[in-house]
Amino acid sequence: MKEISRRSFIKGGLAAVAAMGVTVACGPQVPPAESHPESENGKETATGAPAESLAPESAAEGKPAEFETLLYDEAEASKEEETDVVVVGIGVAGTTAAAGAADKGCKVIALDRASGFGGTNNVNTTGAWHIESSEQLKYDGYLTKQEAFEHIMSGTNYQCNARLVRNMLEVSGRAIDIVINSGMPMIYPFAMGATDWLSRGGHVYMVEGLERVPYLEKIFEVRPNVELRWNTQVTNLLKDGDAIVGVLTGDKDGNTVKIRAKSVIVCTGGFLQNKEMVAKYYGGAELVPQDSIYNDGEGIRLLQNAGAQMGKNFSISMNEMGAANFKATPTFSWAPGRGTNATFYFPNFGLMLVNRAGDRFMDERRMCEATMYSGEQALRESTYYTIVDQAFMDKISTTPVIDFLGEGAKANMGMALLAGFEGVVLDHIYDDFEEAVSQNWAYKADTVEELAEHFNMPNLVKTVETYNAACESGVDDQMYTPKEYLIPVKTGPFYMVEYNVGAWLTLGGIKTDGNLAALTSDGRAIPNLYVCGADADLWSTPYYQGGSGLGFCYASGLLAGESAAANAGM
């Protein structure tokens, strides 16, 4: 397969970026295999996360998994300490939460189960959507807080917590400045004249994976009042009456520490790795996880056991390729050039998509024109399929991929993804398809009837007939997909690929007030307890603004840190 890697693209300079004049993808990415010396044989693990993070030792061996809230005076530990603020989780939100509290004068202890920043989602992201950062303010016509607020609220039909969104936007620029001031190499599409919403707020990393770790460490080297404790699990929140007054922790050696704190912030990264929680909050769906193994809902369970109420908005930041499969190895691809199966690229071409019954279920152009936030319709199906014919396979194996992308896709697809397609010819597509067949997530047949029988799709034959008629007339009166995306399925043999929904993180969690205090079911703030990042109910359904998944994590972290500091009397 003739491809250029995204790493080569990023390090090749900014001229190509400016010349392309397209939107920057602000969704998470997978660290490259070469950046993980601990990964087996230099290869990425099945989930794309570092191998180290996929086999964590139990940080609190022998401790109950229920995360029950305990009375402080009754909790037993080998050691007892005091601090102003405890931060549970040192991912994206935890980083700015700890820094924000420290900058207000607090003594902070931050805890995480990972062995270091390399095991957190800090290294698994591409870029973030931020408002009025120090870099944006250098340019006329920068995106203002008012513009961003009105865009988010009206675009989501006012589903979001308006006060919280307003407060996050207020600190948004200062949140990303914490990262910028660490020296983290970044590019800014708004500095290149880009005017779309995503680019106007885009802050994009120029280094990926473990290359970011020194810059993340520097954030805390200049903040000596923050102590980072890795390989540490919070087993219980501790209370005194209705108030949370600390945490009980255990490390991998079995040591237990009871920490009394004036404020506790929980930000452990959501629950994408917890299949039961995903099924509960996403209508029975399964999601292929593309985040840290530690994002298993631990923080949300701690918060619920303290009386906190889950919110109502649950959406996803979808894989840019629109495709993944639990049976594949690796299970997903986020962009070309990652050594993954090229059949994952097919949804980006606007090909016909069907559900388990063989019915179309969406306007397929959305999979390539709104790559990261087209996920709600696919999420409803959980498993979905594309079907192509021999004519398509012959053409895709010899023709540059960029020729298969419609003008709408080129105008709206994220820059990193679009650049990854530049110069690519899928000359190994038949081998990749056979690999998918061997892994039981693809099938080839001489007729559509055979495909329908193999996948037990009672409506597939009729669906293909109707779709082909639309291709001939140029008018799709079923899903209103534009003519440029209608690709006929006529010439056998036929090729069908099965997909699951790949997601970067769960978006939705604990209800909060406007300052990220955790709320009970009756809307009462739990004293001293705060929640931010993917553990909090920050987003709308569906996920609306690309890059806000990461941007809101950063901003909510800073807001929670400063709120916790004020609560601690700082």
C-alpha positions in Angstrom: 0.0 0.0 0.0 1.4 3.3 -1.1 0.9 5.7 1.9 2.4 8.6 3.7 2.3 8.6 7.4 0.7 11.3 9.5 4.0 11.6 11.3 5.7 12.5 8.0 2.9 14.9 7.3 3.2 16.7 10.6 7.0 17.0 10.5 7.1 18.0 6.9 6.3 21.6 7.8 3.4 24.0 7.7 3.4 25.0 4.0 1.4 21.9 3.1 -1.1 22.7 5.9 -1.7 26.2 4.6 -1.9 25.2 1.0 -4.5 22.6 1.7 -6.9 25.2 3.2 -8.9 22.5 5.1 -10.2 21.9 8.5 -7.9 20.5 11.2 -9.0 17.3 12.9 -9.2 18.0 16.6 -10.0 14.5 17.8 -7.8 12.0 19.7 -5.2 10.0 17.9 -3.3 6.7 18.7 0.3 7.1 19.7 2.6 5.6 17.0 4.1 2.2 17.8 7.6 3.5 17.5 7.0 5.9 20.4 6.3 3.0 22.8 9.4 1.1 23.7 7.3 -1.0 26.1 5.0 -2.3 23.4 5.5 -5.8 22.2 7.8 -6.2 19.2 7.4 -2.5 18.5 3.8 -3.0 17.4 0.7 -1.3 18.7 -1.6 -3.3 20.9 -5.1 -4.2 19.7 -6.7 -1.1 21.1 -3.9 1.2 20.0 -3.0 2.1 23.5 0.4 1.5 25.0 0.9 -2.1 25.9 1.8 -1.0 29.4 -1.6 0.4 29.9 -3.4 -2.8 28.8 -2.2 -5.0 31.6 -2.4 -2.9 34.8 -1.6 -4.5 38.1 -4.3 -4.2 40.6 -3.3 -1.1 42.5 -5.4 -2.1 45.5 -5.3 -5.9 45.5 -7.8 -7.4 47.9 -9.9 -4.2 48.0 -13.6 -4.3 47.2 -14.5 -3.2 43.7 -17.7 -1.4 44.8 -15.9 1.8 45.6 -18.1 2.3 48.7 -18.0 5.7 50.4 -16.6 5.3 53.9 -16.7 7.3 57.1 -13.3 9.0 57.4 -12.8 8.0 61.0 -13.7 4.4 60.4 -11.4 3.9 57.3 -8.3 2.0 58.1 -4.9 2.8 56.5 -1.3 2.3 57.1 -0.6 6.0 56.8 -2.6 9.3 57.1 -1.9 12.6 55.4 -3.5 16.0 54.8 -3.6 18.3 51.8 -5.8 21.1 50.3 -6.9 19.4 47.1 -6.9 15.8 45.9 -7.2 15.1 42.2 -8.3 11.6 41.2 -6.9 11.0 37.7 -4.0 12.8 35.9 -5.4 12.7 32.4 -6.3 15.7 30.3 -8.7 17.2 32.8 -6.7 16.1 35.8 -3.6 17.9 34.5 -5.3 21.3 34.3 -7.3 20.7 37.5 -4.1 20.1 39.5 -2.4 23.0 37.8 -5.3 25.3 38.4 -5.6 24.5 42.0 -1.9 24.9 42.5 -1.8 28.3 40.9 -4.4 29.4 43.4 -1.9 28.5 46.2 -3.2 25.0 47.1 -1.2 22.0 48.1 -2.3 19.3 45.6 -1.9 15.6 45.6 -2.8 14.0 42.2 -3.3 10.3 41.9 -3.5 7.9 38.9 -3.4 4.2 38.3 -1.1 4.5 35.3 2.6 4.4 35.7 3.1 7.8 34.1 1.8 10.3 31.6 2.4 7.7 28.8 -0.5 5.6 30.2 -3.0 8.4 30.1 -5.1 10.1 27.4 -2.7 13.0 27.5 -0.7 11.3 24.8 -3.7 10.0 22.8 -5.1 13.2 21.4 -4.6 15.4 18.2 -5.9 18.8 19.1 -8.5 20.8 21.0 -11.1 23.5 20.4 -10.3 26.5 22.6 -11.5 30.1 22.9 -9.4 33.2 23.4 -6.1 31.6 24.1 -2.9 33.7 24.1 -2.2 32.5 20.6 -5.7 33.3 19.3 -5.6 36.8 20.7 -2.7 37.6 18.4 -5.0 37.7 15.4 -7.8 39.9 14.4 -11.2 38.2 14.1 -10.4 35.6 16.8 -13.3 33.4 18.0 -14.9 35.1 21.0 -16.5 33.6 24.0 -19.9 35.0 23.0 -19.6 33.6 19.5 -18.6 30.2 20.8 -21.4 30.2 23.5 -24.1 31.1 21.0 -22.7 28.5 18.5 -22.7 25.7 21.0 -26.0 26.5 22.6 -28.0 27.1 19.5 -26.4 24.3 17.6 -27.3 21.8 20.3 -30.9 23.2 20.7 -29.9 24.3 24.2 -29.3 20.8 25.5 -26.2 21.8 27.4 -25.9 23.2 30.8 -25.7 26.9 29.8 -24.1 28.1 33.0 -21.4 25.4 32.8 -20.7 26.0 29.1 -20.3 29.7 29.8 -18.0 29.1 32.7 -15.9 26.6 30.7 -15.6 29.0 27.8 -14.5 31.7 30.2 -11.4 29.7 31.3 -10.9 27.8 28.0 -8.0 30.0 26.7 -6.2 29.9 30.0 -6.6 26.1 30.1 -4.7 25.5 26.8 -2.2 28.2 27.8 -1.1 25.9 30.6 0.0 23.4 27.9 1.3 26.0 25.5 3.4 27.6 28.2 5.0 24.2 28.9 6.7 24.5 25.5 4.5 21.9 23.8 5.0 22.2 20.0 1.6 23.1 18.5 0.2 24.6 15.3 -2.8 26.8 15.0 -5.0 26.7 11.9 -6.5 30.1 12.7 -3.1 31.6 12.2 -3.2 30.3 8.6 -6.4 32.1 7.7 -8.8 29.2 8.2 -12.3 30.4 9.0 -14.4 27.4 9.7 -15.6 26.8 13.3 -13.2 23.9 14.0 -10.1 25.7 12.7 -11.0 29.0 14.4 -10.7 27.2 17.7 -8.1 24.6 16.7 -4.9 24.0 18.8 -3.1 21.0 17.2 -0.2 19.0 18.7 3.0 18.8 16.6 4.3 15.9 18.6 2.5 12.7 19.5 2.7 9.8 21.9 5.5 9.7 24.4 7.2 12.7 22.8 4.7 14.8 24.8 5.7 13.5 28.2 8.6 15.9 28.9 6.3 18.9 28.2 3.5 17.4 30.5 6.1 16.9 33.2 7.3 20.4 32.9 3.8 21.7 33.8 4.4 20.3 37.2 8.1 21.0 37.5 7.2 24.7 37.7 4.5 23.9 40.3 6.3 22.3 43.2 3.1 22.4 45.3 1.7 19.5 43.2 2.7 15.9 44.1 2.0 13.4 41.3 1.5 9.8 42.6 1.4 7.1 39.9 0.5 3.4 40.3 -2.1 4.5 42.8 -5.8 3.7 43.0 -8.4 5.5 44.9 -10.5 2.7 46.5 -12.9 4.9 48.4 -14.1 8.4 48.9 -14.2 9.4 52.6 -17.0 11.4 54.2 -17.9 13.2 57.4 -21.6 13.6 57.5 -22.7 14.7 54.1 -19.4 16.2 53.1 -16.5 14.4 51.3 -13.4 15.0 53.3 -10.8 12.8 51.6 -9.8 9.6 49.9 -8.5 6.1 50.7 -5.8 4.9 48.3 -3.8 1.8 47.7 -0.7 1.3 45.6 0.6 -1.7 43.7 2.7 -2.8 46.8 -0.4 -3.0 48.9 0.2 0.1 51.0 -2.8 2.1 52.0 -2.9 5.8 52.6 -5.8 7.9 54.0 -5.7 11.5 52.7 -7.8 14.2 54.3 -8.5 17.0 51.8 -10.6 20.2 51.8 -11.7 19.5 48.2 -11.7 16.3 46.1 -11.8 16.4 42.2 -12.7 13.2 40.3 -11.7 13.0 36.6 -10.8 9.5 35.6 -11.7 9.6 31.9 -15.2 8.2 31.6 -16.3 4.6 31.0 -15.5 3.5 27.5 -13.6 0.5 28.7 -16.6 -0.7 30.8 -18.9 -2.8 28.5 -21.7 -3.0 31.1 -21.8 0.8 31.6 -21.6 1.4 27.8 -24.5 -0.9 27.2 -26.5 0.8 30.0 -26.1 4.4 28.9 -25.9 3.8 25.1 -29.0 1.7 24.5 -27.3 -1.7 24.5 -24.6 -0.6 22.0 -21.1 -1.9 22.0 -18.2 0.6 21.3 -14.7 -0.4 20.3 -12.5 1.5 22.8 -9.7 3.7 21.6 -8.6 5.2 24.8 -6.7 4.2 27.9 -7.6 0.9 29.6 -8.0 2.9 32.8 -11.1 4.7 31.5 -13.4 2.0 33.0 -15.9 4.1 35.0 -14.1 3.9 38.3 -14.5 7.6 39.0 -18.2 7.6 38.1 -18.8 4.6 40.4 -16.9 6.5 43.2 -19.1 9.5 42.6 -22.4 7.6 42.4 -21.6 5.8 45.7 -21.2 9.2 47.2 -24.7 10.1 46.1 -24.0 11.9 42.8 -26.5 11.7 40.0 -25.8 10.7 36.4 -26.8 13.3 33.8 -29.0 12.7 30.7 -26.7 13.5 27.7 -24.6 10.6 26.4 -22.8 10.9 23.1 -19.5 9.9 21.6 -16.5 11.3 19.8 -16.4 8.9 16.9 -13.4 7.4 15.2 -12.4 9.6 12.3 -12.5 6.6 9.9 -16.1 5.8 11.0 -15.2 2.2 11.4 -13.8 -0.5 13.8 -14.4 -4.1 14.6 -13.8 -6.1 17.7 -12.6 -9.1 15.6 -10.0 -7.2 13.8 -6.3 -6.9 14.7 -5.8 -4.0 15.4 -9.4 -3.3 16.2 -9.6 0.1 14.4 -7.8 2.6 12.3 -8.0 6.4 12.9 -6.1 7.4 9.7 -4.1 5.9 6.8 -0.5 4.9 7.3 -1.0 3.2 10.6 -0.5 -0.4 9.5 -4.2 -1.3 9.8 -6.8 -2.9 7.5 -7.7 -0.5 4.6 -11.3 -1.7 4.5 -11.7 0.5 7.6 -11.5 3.5 5.2 -14.6 2.6 3.2 -17.2 4.6 5.3 -15.2 7.8 4.4 -16.1 7.3 0.7 -19.8 7.6 1.3 -20.6 4.0 0.3 -24.0 2.5 1.0 -24.4 1.5 4.7 -26.9 -1.0 6.0 -27.9 -2.4 9.4 -28.2 -6.0 10.6 -31.5 -6.3 8.7 -30.0 -5.1 5.5 -31.8 -1.7 5.6 -30.1 1.7 4.9 -30.2 3.9 8.0 -28.5 7.2 7.2 -27.4 9.7 4.6 -24.0 8.2 4.0 -22.2 11.4 3.1 -22.3 12.3 6.8 -19.6 9.6 7.5 -17.1 11.6 5.4 -18.3 15.1 5.8 -18.7 15.0 9.6 -16.1 12.4 10.5 -15.8 12.7 14.2 -19.3 13.6 15.1 -21.4 11.6 12.7 -21.7 8.8 15.2 -25.2 9.0 16.6 -26.9 7.1 13.7 -24.2 4.5 13.6 -24.4 4.3 17.4 -28.1 3.4 17.2 -27.2 0.4 15.0 -24.1 -0.6 17.0 -23.1 -3.0 14.2 -23.4 -1.9 10.5 -22.1 -2.9 7.1 -21.0 -1.7 3.7 -21.3 -3.6 0.4 -19.3 -2.9 -2.8 -19.0 -4.7 -6.1 -16.1 -6.0 -8.2 -16.0 -2.8 -10.3 -15.5 -0.7 -7.1 -12.7 -3.0 -5.8 -10.9 -3.0 -9.2 -11.0 0.8 -9.2 -10.0 1.4 -5.6 -7.0 -0.9 -6.0 -5.6 1.2 -8.8 -6.9 4.7 -8.3 -5.7 7.3 -5.7 -8.0 7.4 -2.8 -8.4 11.1 -3.0 -10.3 10.6 -6.2 -13.0 8.8 -4.3 -13.7 11.7 -1.9 -16.5 14.1 -2.8 -16.0 17.8 -2.7 -18.0 18.0 0.5 -15.7 15.5 2.1 -12.6 17.4 1.1 -14.1 20.6 2.5 -15.1 19.1 5.8 -12.9 16.2 6.6 -10.2 16.8 9.2 -6.9 18.0 7.8 -4.8 15.1 9.3 -7.2 12.5 7.8 -7.4 14.2 4.5 -3.6 14.6 4.3 -3.2 10.9 5.1 -5.2 10.0 2.0 -3.0 12.2 -0.2 -0.9 10.0 -2.5 -2.5 6.8 -1.3 -3.4 3.9 -3.6 -5.0 0.9 -1.9 -3.0 -1.6 -4.0 -3.2 -4.2 -1.2 -7.0 -3.9 -0.7 -7.6 -7.5 -1.8 -5.1 -8.8 0.7 -6.7 -6.6 3.4 -10.1 -7.9 2.5 -9.0 -11.5 2.8 -7.5 -10.7 6.2 -10.9 -9.4 7.3 -12.5 -12.6 5.9 -10.1 -14.7 7.9 -11.0 -12.8 11.0 -14.7 -13.2 10.3 -15.7 -9.6 9.8 -16.0 -9.6 6.0 -17.5 -11.9 3.3 -17.3 -12.3 -0.5 -20.1 -13.8 -2.6 -21.1 -14.2 -6.2 -24.5 -12.7 -5.6 -26.2 -10.3 -3.2 -28.6 -13.2 -2.3 -25.6 -15.1 -1.0 -24.5 -12.2 1.1 -28.0 -11.8 2.5 -28.1 -15.4 3.5 -24.6 -15.4 5.0 -25.3 -12.3 7.2 -29.0 -13.2 7.8 -30.2 -9.9 6.3 -33.8 -10.4 5.1 -34.0 -6.9 3.4 -30.6 -6.7 1.8 -31.6 -7.7 -1.8 -34.5 -5.2 -2.0 -32.3 -2.5 -0.5 -29.6 -3.0 -3.1 -32.1 -3.0 -5.9 -33.6 0.3 -4.6 -30.2 1.8 -4.1 -29.0 0.9 -7.6 -32.1 2.5 -9.1 -31.2 5.7 -7.2 -27.7 5.5 -8.6 -29.1 5.3 -12.1 -31.5 8.2 -11.7 -29.2 10.3 -9.6 -32.0 10.8 -7.1 -32.1 9.1 -3.7 -35.6 9.5 -2.3 -34.9 7.2 0.6 -32.0 8.9 2.5 -31.5 11.9 0.2 -27.8 11.1 -0.3 -26.4 13.4 -3.0 -25.6 12.0 -6.4 -21.8 12.3 -6.0 -21.9 9.8 -3.2 -24.1 7.2 -4.9 -21.9 4.3 -6.0 -23.8 1.4 -7.7 -23.5 -2.2 -6.4 -24.1 -4.2 -9.6 -21.1 -6.3 -10.8 -20.4 -9.5 -9.0 -18.7 -10.8 -7.0 -19.8 -8.7 -4.1 -17.8 -7.7 -1.0 -19.4 -6.9 2.4 -17.6 -5.6 5.5 -18.9 -5.5 9.0 -18.2 -2.6 11.3 -18.6 -1.7 15.0 -18.6 1.8 16.2 -15.2 3.0 17.3 -15.1 5.8 19.9 -12.4 7.8 21.5 -14.2 8.4 24.8 -17.6 8.4 26.4 -19.2 11.9 26.5 -21.5 12.0 29.5 -21.4 11.5 33.2 -22.2 13.1 36.6 -24.5 16.1 36.8 -22.8 19.2 38.0 -23.6 22.8 38.8 -22.0 25.6 36.8 -18.7 25.3 38.8 -18.5 21.5 38.5 -19.6 20.6 42.0 -21.1 17.1 41.9 -24.9 17.1 42.3 -27.3 14.7 44.0 -30.6 13.6 42.4 -32.4 16.5 44.0 -29.9 19.0 42.6 -28.0 19.5 45.8 -24.2 20.0 45.6 -22.2 17.4 47.6 -19.9 19.4 49.8 -16.3 19.5 48.8 -16.8 17.1 45.8 -16.1 18.1 42.2 -16.1 16.3 38.9 -14.7 17.2 35.5 -13.6 15.8 32.1 -15.3 12.7 30.7 -16.6 11.8 34.2 -18.9 14.9 34.0 -22.0 15.8 32.0 -20.4 18.4 29.8 -21.8 17.7 26.3 -24.9 17.5 24.2 -26.5 14.7 22.3 -25.3 14.4 19.6 -21.7 15.6 20.0 -21.8 18.9 18.2 -18.5 20.7 17.9 -15.4 18.8 16.8 -12.5 19.4 19.1 -14.7 20.2 22.1 -14.3 16.7 23.5 -10.7 17.5 24.3 -11.2 21.3 24.7 -14.0 20.8 27.3 -11.9 18.3 29.2 -9.0 20.9 29.5 -11.4 23.7 30.3 -13.5 21.8 32.9 -10.3 20.6 34.6 -9.1 24.2 35.1 -12.6 25.3 36.2 -12.8 22.4 38.7 -9.3 23.1 40.0 -10.1 26.8 40.6 -13.5 26.0 42.1 -11.9 23.4 44.4 -9.3 25.9 45.5 -11.9 28.5 46.3 -13.8 25.9 48.4 -10.5 25.2 50.2 -10.3 28.8 51.1 -7.6 29.9 48.6 
